Amino acid sequence: MPTESTPTAPALLTITELSKRLQLHRSTTRKLYQSGRIPGLKIGHRTLRFDFAAVLDALRKAGDLAP
């Protein structure tokens, strides 16, 4: 019996998880976010989350990542 597929939201990464995937130090990743070079979602006072696909897209558009 076919079922309808529901769209799933992208998994959001912590700054540590994103840093590991990008092979960067956490402070470098934080600086990229603070300078506006990568998009992120600030939740509450201190919590940051990142959509990996959106970050890669932003870095590619800025020319900081090989295609």
Secondary structure by P-SEA (a helix, b strand, c coil): cbbbbcccccccccaaaaaaaacccaaaaaaaaaaccbbbbbccccbbbbcaaaaaaaaaaaccccc
